[in-house]
Amino acid sequence: TIQFTGALHATVVKQICLTNPSIKTLVYNAALVGRDADDFSLPKGNTIIIAPKGQTSINVEFTSRFLRPAEAVLLLISKSVGGIGGATLTFSLKSEIKHIEPAGILKCKSPCYEL
């Protein structure tokens, strides 16, 4: 589970490091699924390429719109390259709002009641 904690309407970025222990290049297609998948994004695109014996990092961004916790799943589905494919990877994405910043302050005067 990857936890995204921040203020309401703020963008939180988390980084996932992926390693490739094989001697073949691995290619993954990323998909965000779930109730709040639209609140999460992959700024570098949905295709991830990991060089042989190498590693790469992917950024996952979350922008909160509501006070309730958001949930989604990040699926990394391997594409077969040269007959080799990696395991499908799944990450649970959850958010928590810890702080609320006011968008603005409006002052007004009004009588409490009128007869």
Beta strands, then each sheet from edge to edge (+ up, - down):
strand 1: 2-7
strand 2: 11-19
strand 3: 26-33
strand 4: 40-41
strand 5: 47-50
strand 6: 55-63
strand 7: 71-79
strand 8: 89-99
sheet 1: 1+ 8+ 7- 3+ 5-
sheet 2: 2+ 6- 4+
end
